[in-house]
Amino acid sequence: MIRINAREVRSARSQYDWVEPGELLDHNVTHPAFAKFWDMARADSFAAAV
C-alpha cells in the first residue's frame, strides 16, 4: 500500500506500471527501469554482468 496523502492510501499495483507477463523472458523490455538494468542481471549472481 502507498500513502497518497493524509487521508488516502492505494495499492502499489494501481500506482505503477508493471512489466507484462513474459516481457523479461522475451528480452522485449519496455519499462524504463527494467530496460536499464535487465541486460546487467545474472541468474547465478547478484554481481552485475559485464
Buried (B, 14 or more C-beta within 10 A) or exposed (E): EEEEEEEEEEEEEEEEEEBEEEBBEEEEBEBEEBEEEBEEEEEEEEEEEE
